[in-house]
């Protein structure tokens, strides 16, 4: 089960808030939910690179699950 919801689909939050949602909650072993949808696109395009950068800076590796 996931433990970090980015809220990328919520068009009432800014891309910066979406990234903040992830960065404030993510820790080693977290499962972060991002959505592949038109509603999520703007926030996802901003938050995903920042999330990957944070992971790299901490030496964390990511896996895609479906």
LINNORBEL-V457283 format. One record per residue. N is the residue number from 1. RES is the residue in three letters. SS is DSSP state (helix for helix, strand for strand, loop for the rest). Layout:
N/RES/SS, N/RES/SS
//
This chain:
1/UNK/loop, 2/UNK/loop, 3/UNK/loop, 4/UNK/strand, 5/UNK/strand, 6/UNK/loop, 7/UNK/loop, 8/UNK/loop, 9/UNK/loop, 10/UNK/loop, 11/UNK/loop, 12/UNK/loop, 13/UNK/loop, 14/UNK/loop, 15/UNK/helix, 16/UNK/helix, 17/UNK/helix, 18/UNK/helix, 19/UNK/helix, 20/UNK/helix, 21/UNK/helix, 22/UNK/helix, 23/UNK/helix, 24/UNK/helix, 25/UNK/helix, 26/UNK/loop, 27/UNK/loop, 28/UNK/loop, 29/UNK/loop, 30/UNK/loop, 31/UNK/loop, 32/UNK/strand, 33/UNK/strand, 34/UNK/loop, 35/UNK/loop, 36/UNK/loop, 37/UNK/loop, 38/UNK/loop, 39/UNK/loop, 40/UNK/loop, 41/UNK/helix, 42/UNK/helix, 43/UNK/helix, 44/UNK/helix, 45/UNK/helix, 46/UNK/helix, 47/UNK/helix, 48/UNK/helix, 49/UNK/helix, 50/UNK/helix, 51/UNK/helix, 52/UNK/helix, 53/UNK/helix, 54/UNK/helix, 55/UNK/helix, 56/UNK/helix, 57/UNK/helix, 58/UNK/loop, 59/UNK/loop, 60/UNK/loop, 61/UNK/loop, 62/UNK/loop, 63/UNK/loop, 64/UNK/loop, 65/UNK/loop, 66/UNK/loop
//
